[in-house]
Amino acid sequence: MNKRTWKSIGAVVAGLFFIIIVTTIVDVLLHAAHVYPEMGTPMTDGLAVLASSYRLVIAIAGAYLTARLSPERPLRDALVLGCVGTVLGVIGLVMTWNMDLGPRWYWISLAVVAIPQCWLGGWLRERQVKPAEAAAI
């Protein structure tokens, strides 16, 4: 693999780690503030909407970061991140299906929105790139 391929992989990994770390921090803070119930207690629809809301924003930011770090094709790398998110979302969905952790629509939505939200993050970054920069990329 060439240097640009490794940089693209690094950009995707950076976006993925950003999303995982930031969502985990927010989750921990919401548990500590007693917004979320104790671990193992099912999430209500309202709390699932709250979790979906900040996860959406954080994932868009993570995809933006991926696109920002991308050496060549920012939107493509953001979409690769979305594909990784979809795969991880499906794995999470299958693993939690019968665990009664909250509404099933929430777990399904994590897999379904991964690509569109990453597309948006990549698209936002591409809109910032000036035409001269875009030609160089």
N, C-alpha and C positions, 0 to 999 in steps of 0.2 A: 504494500500500500504506500501511496505517496504522502507527502507532508500535508497536503490539503485535505486528504481523506481523514487523516488522523486529527486534524483540526476540526473537521466537521463532526467527527465522533466525539471529540472533547466538548464541542458546543452543545451537542445533544445531551451528553452526560451532565454538563454544568446546569442546563435547564432542568433536567430531571432532578438533580440533587437540590436545586433551588426550590422546586415545587414541594418535594418531600420534606425538606427541612422547615420551610416556612409554614406549610400546613400543619406539621407536627407541633411547631411552637404555638401556633394559634389554638390548636386543639388543647394542648396542655394548659394554656392560659385560660381558656374557657372552662375547662374542668376545675382549675384552681379557683376561679371566680364563681364556681357553682352555677354557671349558666348551663353546663352540660351535667347530666346525672352521673352517678358513680359508674366506673367502668363495668361493663357487663349488663347495665340496665339499658333496655331498648330506647332508641332515640324516637322522639315524637315527629310527626310531620313538620311541625314548626321548626324544630331544631334541625331537621334534615334540610329545610329550605335555607336556614342560616348557614349551615355547613356548605351547601351547594353554592351559595352566594360568594362566600370568601374563597372557596376553592376555584371558582370560575375566574375571579380577579387574579388570584395567585398563579393559576395556570397560564393565563394570558401573559402575565409578566414573565413567567418562566420561558414561554415560547418567544417572547420578545428578546429576552436575554440570549436564547439559543440563536436567534436570527442575528442579533448584534455581534455575537462571537463567530458567526459563520464566515469562513474564509472566501466563499464563492457564491453559494446559492442560498441566501437566508431563508426564503420561504420553503424551499425543499427541506432544509434541515429542521425548521419548525414543524413541518408536516411529519417528518420522521419521528420527532418527539411525540406528536399526536398519535402516531401508530403505536409507539411504545406505551403511551398512556392507555390506549384502547386495549392492548394485550394485557397490561397490568390490571386494568379495570375488569376485564372479563375473568381473569384469574381470581381477583378479589370477590367478584360476584359469585363465582362457582364455590369458592371456599366459605362464603358467608350465607349462602342461600337458606340453609335450614338453621341458622344460629339465632334467629329472632333478635337481631341487633337494631332493628328499626324498619321503616318502610322499604319494601323491595324496590320501589321506583327510584329511591336514592342510589342504591348500588348499581342499578341498570343505567341510570343517568351518568354516572362516573365514566362508564365505558363509552356511552353514546356521544357525549359532548367533547371527548378528548381531542378528536381531530378538528372539529369546528373552532374550538377555543384556541388551539395552537395555530390554526390557519390565521385567526384574527391577530394573534400576537406577531406572527411573521409578517402579515400584511401591514400592520402598523409600523413595523420597523422598515419595511420596504418603502413605504410612503415618505419616510424621513430621508432616505438616501437620495442625494442630488443626482441628476442625470449623468454628470461626469463621473461620480463615484460608481454609479450603476454600471457604466461602461467598463470601468476598471475591474469590477467584480465579475 
